[in-house]
Amino acid sequence: MGSATDKLGDTQFKIIVVEALRAVKSRYSYRALARLLGVNHTLLARYVSGALLPSTRQARKIWEGLRGIISVRDLILSELEAGGVLDLAHVLSDPLYLRVITLEFMERFGGDAVDKILVPETSGITLATSLALAFNVPLIIARRRKANPRIRYIEASASLAPSIVRIFYVPEGSLAPGERILVVDDIIQSGLTLETMRRLVEASGATLAGVAAVIVYGKAWRARVKLPSGARVEAILELEPREPAA
């Protein structure tokens, strides 16, 4: 598995690191960031202002430092402890956390060939958009209905029971044979949505290259999703169902 710079190029990686640095600057002074990141505060100010782009080595140093002071995983866990609900709206609407998650998935999939991003509406669209920009590839949104009666659609569905069915549509031709597709979603829980995405990719003749999810909940979903060989699921956080109280 390659690094983000293997596939995407140094410049794109540097730009996203600087964007994350610019976002975190609203929470820390330059001197505080200098201590936390081990980078001179004058240089940090020049990076944030856009006067200078860090070297690849410096960008990676900053990224590793940001990983140490900003934990998306801890944020999600703290919100779960407070409310007990799997809701990522706050995380995926925060520019800083969104950029950190994007960088994390760039690290994990940056060495892979990715031609398009596929996301089911609606919760994961912000992350999918950020990743599409990072990978510089088209974004395809799978919709729950046929939005335009003038175009043809590819349809796929999966069901858990007669009353629990997922149906999604993508415009015909939006996913093409031979293309490698990265599926993005916020939470994988039942596996129905992911299996429907897999079927859409398969029906289009494309290849499922991998899956990027913020949270993977439990393991029961694996029995419902027929992932092709070589397609891996990467998550920021994996959670196990809580045991009922005695």
Phi and psi restraints in degrees (value plus and minus 20) as a CYANA .aco file:
   2 GLY   PHI    -103.7   -63.7
   2 GLY   PSI     151.4   191.4
   3 SER   PHI    -106.6   -66.6
   3 SER   PSI     153.3   193.3
   4 ALA   PHI     -79.5   -39.5
   4 ALA   PSI     -54.7   -14.7
   5 THR   PHI     -98.5   -58.5
   5 THR   PSI     -36.1     3.9
   6 ASP   PHI     -82.2   -42.2
   6 ASP   PSI     -66.0   -26.0
   7 LYS   PHI    -119.0   -79.0
   7 LYS   PSI     -60.3   -20.3
   8 LEU   PHI    -111.8   -71.8
   8 LEU   PSI     -35.1     4.9
   9 GLY   PHI      73.4   113.4
   9 GLY   PSI     127.2   167.2
  10 ASP   PHI     -80.3   -40.3
  10 ASP   PSI     -63.6   -23.6
  11 THR   PHI     -81.8   -41.8
  11 THR   PSI     -65.8   -25.8
  12 GLN   PHI     -82.1   -42.1
  12 GLN   PSI     -61.3   -21.3
  13 PHE   PHI     -82.2   -42.2
  13 PHE   PSI     -65.6   -25.6
  14 LYS   PHI     -80.8   -40.8
  14 LYS   PSI     -62.7   -22.7
  15 ILE   PHI     -81.9   -41.9
  15 ILE   PSI     -63.7   -23.7
  16 ILE   PHI     -90.4   -50.4
  16 ILE   PSI     -55.3   -15.3
  17 VAL   PHI     -81.9   -41.9
  17 VAL   PSI     -63.5   -23.5
  18 VAL   PHI     -84.9   -44.9
  18 VAL   PSI     -59.0   -19.0
  19 GLU   PHI     -81.7   -41.7
  19 GLU   PSI     -61.1   -21.1
  20 ALA   PHI     -85.7   -45.7
  20 ALA   PSI     -60.4   -20.4
  21 LEU   PHI     -82.7   -42.7
  21 LEU   PSI     -61.4   -21.4
  22 ARG   PHI     -83.2   -43.2
  22 ARG   PSI     -58.6   -18.6
  23 ALA   PHI     -89.2   -49.2
  23 ALA   PSI     -60.2   -20.2
  24 VAL   PHI     -94.4   -54.4
  24 VAL   PSI     -40.0     0.0
  25 LYS   PHI     -81.8   -41.8
  25 LYS   PSI     -45.7    -5.7
  26 SER   PHI     -89.4   -49.4
  26 SER   PSI     -30.2     9.8
  27 ARG   PHI    -132.6   -92.6
  27 ARG   PSI     -34.7     5.3
  28 TYR   PHI    -156.3  -116.3
  28 TYR   PSI     131.3   171.3
  29 SER   PHI     -96.9   -56.9
  29 SER   PSI     144.7   184.7
  30 TYR   PHI     -81.9   -41.9
  30 TYR   PSI     -59.4   -19.4
  31 ARG   PHI     -87.9   -47.9
  31 ARG   PSI     -58.0   -18.0
  32 ALA   PHI     -85.4   -45.4
  32 ALA   PSI     -62.3   -22.3
  33 LEU   PHI     -84.7   -44.7
  33 LEU   PSI     -57.4   -17.4
  34 ALA   PHI     -80.1   -40.1
  34 ALA   PSI     -61.8   -21.8
  35 ARG   PHI     -87.0   -47.0
  35 ARG   PSI     -61.7   -21.7
  36 LEU   PHI     -93.4   -53.4
  36 LEU   PSI     -54.6   -14.6
  37 LEU   PHI    -118.6   -78.6
  37 LEU   PSI     -36.0     4.0
  38 GLY   PHI      52.4    92.4
  38 GLY   PSI      10.3    50.3
  39 VAL   PHI    -146.2  -106.2
  39 VAL   PSI     118.0   158.0
  40 ASN   PHI     -74.0   -34.0
  40 ASN   PSI     116.4   156.4
  41 HIS   PHI     -86.7   -46.7
  41 HIS   PSI     -49.6    -9.6
  42 THR   PHI     -86.8   -46.8
  42 THR   PSI     -61.2   -21.2
  43 LEU   PHI     -83.8   -43.8
  43 LEU   PSI     -62.2   -22.2
  44 LEU   PHI     -79.3   -39.3
  44 LEU   PSI     -61.5   -21.5
  45 ALA   PHI     -83.2   -43.2
  45 ALA   PSI     -57.5   -17.5
  46 ARG   PHI     -90.6   -50.6
  46 ARG   PSI     -55.9   -15.9
  47 TYR   PHI     -85.3   -45.3
  47 TYR   PSI     -66.9   -26.9
  48 VAL   PHI     -84.0   -44.0
  48 VAL   PSI     -58.6   -18.6
  49 SER   PHI     -93.8   -53.8
  49 SER   PSI     -36.0     4.0
  50 GLY   PHI      69.1   109.1
  50 GLY   PSI     -15.4    24.6
  51 ALA   PHI     -92.9   -52.9
  51 ALA   PSI     -42.7    -2.7
  52 LEU   PHI    -168.8  -128.8
  52 LEU   PSI     121.0   161.0
  53 LEU   PHI    -122.4   -82.4
  53 LEU   PSI     111.9   151.9
  54 PRO   PHI     -86.2   -46.2
  54 PRO   PSI     136.4   176.4
  55 SER   PHI     -88.0   -48.0
  55 SER   PSI     146.0   186.0
  56 THR   PHI     -78.9   -38.9
  56 THR   PSI     -63.3   -23.3
  57 ARG   PHI     -83.4   -43.4
  57 ARG   PSI     -62.0   -22.0
  58 GLN   PHI     -88.5   -48.5
  58 GLN   PSI     -59.0   -19.0
  59 ALA   PHI     -82.8   -42.8
  59 ALA   PSI     -60.3   -20.3
  60 ARG   PHI     -88.4   -48.4
  60 ARG   PSI     -56.3   -16.3
  61 LYS   PHI     -83.2   -43.2
  61 LYS   PSI     -63.2   -23.2
  62 ILE   PHI     -84.0   -44.0
  62 ILE   PSI     -63.4   -23.4
  63 TRP   PHI     -81.3   -41.3
  63 TRP   PSI     -63.8   -23.8
  64 GLU   PHI     -85.2   -45.2
  64 GLU   PSI     -55.7   -15.7
  65 GLY   PHI     -87.1   -47.1
  65 GLY   PSI     -61.0   -21.0
  66 LEU   PHI     -81.7   -41.7
  66 LEU   PSI     -58.2   -18.2
  67 ARG   PHI     -78.7   -38.7
  67 ARG   PSI     -54.1   -14.1
  68 GLY   PHI     -96.7   -56.7
  68 GLY   PSI     -45.6    -5.6
  69 ILE   PHI    -126.7   -86.7
  69 ILE   PSI     -34.3     5.7
  70 ILE   PHI    -145.3  -105.3
  70 ILE   PSI      88.0   128.0
  71 SER   PHI    -130.5   -90.5
  71 SER   PSI      83.8   123.8
  72 VAL   PHI     -83.1   -43.1
  72 VAL   PSI     -55.8   -15.8
  73 ARG   PHI     -79.5   -39.5
  73 ARG   PSI     -66.8   -26.8
  74 ASP   PHI     -85.8   -45.8
  74 ASP   PSI     -56.6   -16.6
  75 LEU   PHI     -82.1   -42.1
  75 LEU   PSI     -66.0   -26.0
  76 ILE   PHI     -82.7   -42.7
  76 ILE   PSI     -64.3   -24.3
  77 LEU   PHI     -82.7   -42.7
  77 LEU   PSI     -60.7   -20.7
  78 SER   PHI     -85.9   -45.9
  78 SER   PSI     -57.6   -17.6
  79 GLU   PHI     -90.4   -50.4
  79 GLU   PSI     -54.6   -14.6
  80 LEU   PHI     -86.1   -46.1
  80 LEU   PSI     -61.8   -21.8
  81 GLU   PHI     -84.5   -44.5
  81 GLU   PSI     -52.9   -12.9
  82 ALA   PHI     -97.7   -57.7
  82 ALA   PSI     -61.1   -21.1
  83 GLY   PHI    -135.9   -95.9
  83 GLY   PSI     -41.9    -1.9
  84 GLY   PHI      52.3    92.3
  84 GLY   PSI      -4.9    35.1
  85 VAL   PHI    -140.2  -100.2
  85 VAL   PSI     116.0   156.0
  86 LEU   PHI     -98.1   -58.1
  86 LEU   PSI      67.7   107.7
  87 ASP   PHI    -153.2  -113.2
  87 ASP   PSI      95.0   135.0
  88 LEU   PHI    -123.0   -83.0
  88 LEU   PSI      -5.7    34.3
  89 ALA   PHI     -77.3   -37.3
  89 ALA   PSI     -62.7   -22.7
  90 HIS   PHI     -85.7   -45.7
  90 HIS   PSI     -64.1   -24.1
  91 VAL   PHI     -85.1   -45.1
  91 VAL   PSI     -66.4   -26.4
  92 LEU   PHI    -103.0   -63.0
  92 LEU   PSI     -18.3    21.7
  93 SER   PHI    -128.7   -88.7
  93 SER   PSI     -23.0    17.0
  94 ASP   PHI    -110.8   -70.8
  94 ASP   PSI      98.8   138.8
  95 PRO   PHI     -75.8   -35.8
  95 PRO   PSI     -58.4   -18.4
  96 LEU   PHI     -87.3   -47.3
  96 LEU   PSI     -72.5   -32.5
  97 TYR   PHI     -84.2   -44.2
  97 TYR   PSI     -55.3   -15.3
  98 LEU   PHI     -83.1   -43.1
  98 LEU   PSI     -61.4   -21.4
  99 ARG   PHI     -89.8   -49.8
  99 ARG   PSI     -57.8   -17.8
 100 VAL   PHI     -84.6   -44.6
 100 VAL   PSI     -62.8   -22.8
 101 ILE   PHI     -84.0   -44.0
 101 ILE   PSI     -60.5   -20.5
 102 THR   PHI     -79.6   -39.6
 102 THR   PSI     -66.7   -26.7
 103 LEU   PHI     -82.0   -42.0
 103 LEU   PSI     -58.3   -18.3
 104 GLU   PHI     -81.8   -41.8
 104 GLU   PSI     -64.5   -24.5
 105 PHE   PHI     -94.0   -54.0
 105 PHE   PSI     -47.6    -7.6
 106 MET   PHI     -82.0   -42.0
 106 MET   PSI     -60.5   -20.5
 107 GLU   PHI     -82.7   -42.7
 107 GLU   PSI     -59.4   -19.4
 108 ARG   PHI    -100.9   -60.9
 108 ARG   PSI     -52.3   -12.3
 109 PHE   PHI    -136.5   -96.5
 109 PHE   PSI     -17.8    22.2
 110 GLY   PHI     -81.6   -41.6
 110 GLY   PSI     -46.1    -6.1
 111 GLY   PHI    -108.9   -68.9
 111 GLY   PSI     -21.2    18.8
 112 ASP   PHI    -115.6   -75.6
 112 ASP   PSI     133.1   173.1
 113 ALA   PHI     -99.9   -59.9
 113 ALA   PSI     100.3   140.3
 114 VAL   PHI    -149.6  -109.6
 114 VAL   PSI     103.0   143.0
 115 ASP   PHI    -118.8   -78.8
 115 ASP   PSI     -51.4   -11.4
 116 LYS   PHI    -171.0  -131.0
 116 LYS   PSI     136.6   176.6
 117 ILE   PHI    -126.4   -86.4
 117 ILE   PSI     111.6   151.6
 118 LEU   PHI    -138.6   -98.6
 118 LEU   PSI     109.9   149.9
 119 VAL   PHI    -157.1  -117.1
 119 VAL   PSI     115.7   155.7
 120 PRO   PHI     -96.6   -56.6
 120 PRO   PSI     121.5   161.5
 121 GLU   PHI     -88.0   -48.0
 121 GLU   PSI     125.9   165.9
 122 THR   PHI    -150.2  -110.2
 122 THR   PSI     -44.9    -4.9
 123 SER   PHI     -83.9   -43.9
 123 SER   PSI     -52.7   -12.7
 124 GLY   PHI    -111.5   -71.5
 124 GLY   PSI     -14.2    25.8
 125 ILE   PHI     -85.5   -45.5
 125 ILE   PSI     -57.8   -17.8
 126 THR   PHI     -82.7   -42.7
 126 THR   PSI     -64.0   -24.0
 127 LEU   PHI     -86.2   -46.2
 127 LEU   PSI     -63.0   -23.0
 128 ALA   PHI     -81.9   -41.9
 128 ALA   PSI     -58.5   -18.5
 129 THR   PHI     -84.2   -44.2
 129 THR   PSI     -63.9   -23.9
 130 SER   PHI     -81.7   -41.7
 130 SER   PSI     -60.9   -20.9
 131 LEU   PHI     -90.9   -50.9
 131 LEU   PSI     -57.5   -17.5
 132 ALA   PHI     -81.8   -41.8
 132 ALA   PSI     -60.3   -20.3
 133 LEU   PHI     -86.0   -46.0
 133 LEU   PSI     -60.7   -20.7
 134 ALA   PHI     -86.1   -46.1
 134 ALA   PSI     -61.6   -21.6
 135 PHE   PHI    -105.5   -65.5
 135 PHE   PSI     -29.7    10.3
 136 ASN   PHI      36.8    76.8
 136 ASN   PSI      28.8    68.8
 137 VAL   PHI    -151.0  -111.0
 137 VAL   PSI     140.5   180.5
 138 PRO   PHI     -84.9   -44.9
 138 PRO   PSI     131.1   171.1
 139 LEU   PHI    -128.0   -88.0
 139 LEU   PSI     107.3   147.3
 140 ILE   PHI    -134.8   -94.8
 140 ILE   PSI     105.2   145.2
 141 ILE   PHI    -123.6   -83.6
 141 ILE   PSI     101.4   141.4
 142 ALA   PHI    -102.0   -62.0
 142 ALA   PSI     103.2   143.2
 143 ARG   PHI    -121.4   -81.4
 143 ARG   PSI     137.6   177.6
 144 ARG   PHI    -104.7   -64.7
 144 ARG   PSI     -27.2    12.8
 145 ARG   PHI    -166.7  -126.7
 145 ARG   PSI     144.2   184.2
 146 LYS   PHI    -100.4   -60.4
 146 LYS   PSI      85.1   125.1
 147 ALA   PHI     -96.6   -56.6
 147 ALA   PSI     -48.3    -8.3
 148 ASN   PHI    -143.9  -103.9
 148 ASN   PSI      92.6   132.6
 149 PRO   PHI     -89.9   -49.9
 149 PRO   PSI     -28.8    11.2
 150 ARG   PHI    -111.3   -71.3
 150 ARG   PSI     -27.0    13.0
 151 ILE   PHI    -139.3   -99.3
 151 ILE   PSI     141.1   181.1
 152 ARG   PHI    -114.6   -74.6
 152 ARG   PSI     128.9   168.9
 153 TYR   PHI    -144.8  -104.8
 153 TYR   PSI     134.2   174.2
 154 ILE   PHI    -118.9   -78.9
 154 ILE   PSI     114.5   154.5
 155 GLU   PHI    -138.3   -98.3
 155 GLU   PSI     124.2   164.2
 156 ALA   PHI    -165.1  -125.1
 156 ALA   PSI     130.7   170.7
 157 SER   PHI    -166.0  -126.0
 157 SER   PSI     138.9   178.9
 158 ALA   PHI    -167.3  -127.3
 158 ALA   PSI     129.0   169.0
 159 SER   PHI    -155.6  -115.6
 159 SER   PSI     127.1   167.1
 160 LEU   PHI    -119.7   -79.7
 160 LEU   PSI     -51.1   -11.1
 161 ALA   PHI    -179.7  -139.7
 161 ALA   PSI     146.3   186.3
 162 PRO   PHI     -72.6   -32.6
 162 PRO   PSI     -50.1   -10.1
 163 SER   PHI    -114.5   -74.5
 163 SER   PSI     -24.1    15.9
 164 ILE   PHI    -142.8  -102.8
 164 ILE   PSI      76.5   116.5
 165 VAL   PHI    -150.3  -110.3
 165 VAL   PSI     118.1   158.1
 166 ARG   PHI    -131.1   -91.1
 166 ARG   PSI     107.2   147.2
 167 ILE   PHI    -148.6  -108.6
 167 ILE   PSI     108.8   148.8
 168 PHE   PHI    -153.6  -113.6
 168 PHE   PSI     136.0   176.0
 169 TYR   PHI    -152.5  -112.5
 169 TYR   PSI     124.5   164.5
 170 VAL   PHI    -151.9  -111.9
 170 VAL   PSI     128.2   168.2
 171 PRO   PHI     -78.7   -38.7
 171 PRO   PSI     118.9   158.9
 172 GLU   PHI     -79.6   -39.6
 172 GLU   PSI     112.1   152.1
 173 GLY   PHI      71.8   111.8
 173 GLY   PSI     -30.7     9.3
 174 SER   PHI     -91.1   -51.1
 174 SER   PSI     -48.3    -8.3
 175 LEU   PHI    -136.2   -96.2
 175 LEU   PSI     105.9   145.9
 176 ALA   PHI    -133.7   -93.7
 176 ALA   PSI     132.3   172.3
 177 PRO   PHI     -74.5   -34.5
 177 PRO   PSI     116.6   156.6
 178 GLY   PHI      69.8   109.8
 178 GLY   PSI     -35.2     4.8
 179 GLU   PHI     -96.1   -56.1
 179 GLU   PSI     127.3   167.3
 180 ARG   PHI    -122.1   -82.1
 180 ARG   PSI     103.5   143.5
 181 ILE   PHI    -132.4   -92.4
 181 ILE   PSI     110.4   150.4
 182 LEU   PHI    -121.3   -81.3
 182 LEU   PSI      97.9   137.9
 183 VAL   PHI    -108.1   -68.1
 183 VAL   PSI     114.8   154.8
 184 VAL   PHI    -142.5  -102.5
 184 VAL   PSI     115.3   155.3
 185 ASP   PHI    -170.9  -130.9
 185 ASP   PSI     141.1   181.1
 186 ASP   PHI     -99.8   -59.8
 186 ASP   PSI     -67.0   -27.0
 187 ILE   PHI    -155.4  -115.4
 187 ILE   PSI     112.7   152.7
 188 ILE   PHI    -127.4   -87.4
 188 ILE   PSI      98.5   138.5
 189 GLN   PHI    -149.0  -109.0
 189 GLN   PSI     -87.3   -47.3
 190 SER   PHI    -101.3   -61.3
 190 SER   PSI     -48.3    -8.3
 191 GLY   PHI      71.2   111.2
 191 GLY   PSI     -28.3    11.7
 192 LEU   PHI     -84.3   -44.3
 192 LEU   PSI     -65.9   -25.9
 193 THR   PHI     -84.1   -44.1
 193 THR   PSI     -63.7   -23.7
 194 LEU   PHI     -83.1   -43.1
 194 LEU   PSI     -61.2   -21.2
 195 GLU   PHI     -84.1   -44.1
 195 GLU   PSI     -56.3   -16.3
 196 THR   PHI     -85.7   -45.7
 196 THR   PSI     -60.3   -20.3
 197 MET   PHI     -81.7   -41.7
 197 MET   PSI     -62.2   -22.2
 198 ARG   PHI     -80.0   -40.0
 198 ARG   PSI     -61.3   -21.3
 199 ARG   PHI     -89.0   -49.0
 199 ARG   PSI     -55.4   -15.4
 200 LEU   PHI     -82.8   -42.8
 200 LEU   PSI     -64.0   -24.0
 201 VAL   PHI     -82.3   -42.3
 201 VAL   PSI     -66.2   -26.2
 202 GLU   PHI     -83.8   -43.8
 202 GLU   PSI     -63.3   -23.3
 203 ALA   PHI     -84.1   -44.1
 203 ALA   PSI     -44.8    -4.8
 204 SER   PHI    -106.2   -66.2
 204 SER   PSI     -29.1    10.9
 205 GLY   PHI      63.7   103.7
 205 GLY   PSI     -15.0    25.0
 206 ALA   PHI    -106.2   -66.2
 206 ALA   PSI    -199.8  -159.8
 207 THR   PHI    -140.4  -100.4
 207 THR   PSI     112.7   152.7
 208 LEU   PHI     -97.7   -57.7
 208 LEU   PSI      89.1   129.1
 209 ALA   PHI    -101.8   -61.8
 209 ALA   PSI     -51.2   -11.2
 210 GLY   PHI     154.3   194.3
 210 GLY   PSI     156.4   196.4
 211 VAL   PHI    -154.0  -114.0
 211 VAL   PSI     108.7   148.7
 212 ALA   PHI    -132.3   -92.3
 212 ALA   PSI      97.0   137.0
 213 ALA   PHI    -151.3  -111.3
 213 ALA   PSI     123.7   163.7
 214 VAL   PHI     -91.6   -51.6
 214 VAL   PSI     -66.3   -26.3
 215 ILE   PHI    -146.8  -106.8
 215 ILE   PSI     114.4   154.4
 216 VAL   PHI    -133.9   -93.9
 216 VAL   PSI     102.9   142.9
 217 TYR   PHI    -129.5   -89.5
 217 TYR   PSI      93.0   133.0
 218 GLY   PHI      52.4    92.4
 218 GLY   PSI    -189.9  -149.9
 219 LYS   PHI    -146.5  -106.5
 219 LYS   PSI     -25.6    14.4
 220 ALA   PHI     -80.8   -40.8
 220 ALA   PSI     -50.1   -10.1
 221 TRP   PHI     -81.8   -41.8
 221 TRP   PSI     -47.6    -7.6
 222 ARG   PHI     -82.0   -42.0
 222 ARG   PSI     -49.0    -9.0
 223 ALA   PHI     -93.5   -53.5
 223 ALA   PSI     -37.2     2.8
 224 ARG   PHI    -120.1   -80.1
 224 ARG   PSI     -34.6     5.4
 225 VAL   PHI    -129.2   -89.2
 225 VAL   PSI     101.8   141.8
 226 LYS   PHI    -115.9   -75.9
 226 LYS   PSI      55.4    95.4
 227 LEU   PHI     -87.0   -47.0
 227 LEU   PSI     115.0   155.0
 228 PRO   PHI     -90.0   -50.0
 228 PRO   PSI     139.2   179.2
 229 SER   PHI     -79.0   -39.0
 229 SER   PSI     111.9   151.9
 230 GLY   PHI      73.5   113.5
 230 GLY   PSI     -34.4     5.6
 231 ALA   PHI    -107.4   -67.4
 231 ALA   PSI      96.4   136.4
 232 ARG   PHI    -127.6   -87.6
 232 ARG   PSI     133.4   173.4
 233 VAL   PHI    -124.4   -84.4
 233 VAL   PSI     102.5   142.5
 234 GLU   PHI    -133.2   -93.2
 234 GLU   PSI     114.2   154.2
 235 ALA   PHI    -153.6  -113.6
 235 ALA   PSI     129.2   169.2
 236 ILE   PHI     -92.0   -52.0
 236 ILE   PSI     -57.3   -17.3
 237 LEU   PHI    -163.3  -123.3
 237 LEU   PSI     111.1   151.1
 238 GLU   PHI    -130.9   -90.9
 238 GLU   PSI     106.5   146.5
 239 LEU   PHI    -137.2   -97.2
 239 LEU   PSI     125.4   165.4
 240 GLU   PHI    -125.0   -85.0
 240 GLU   PSI     122.6   162.6
 241 PRO   PHI     -76.9   -36.9
 241 PRO   PSI     120.1   160.1
 242 ARG   PHI     -95.6   -55.6
 242 ARG   PSI     121.9   161.9
 243 GLU   PHI     -92.4   -52.4
 243 GLU   PSI     117.7   157.7
 244 PRO   PHI     -82.9   -42.9
 244 PRO   PSI     126.7   166.7
 245 ALA   PHI     -84.5   -44.5
 245 ALA   PSI     122.6   162.6
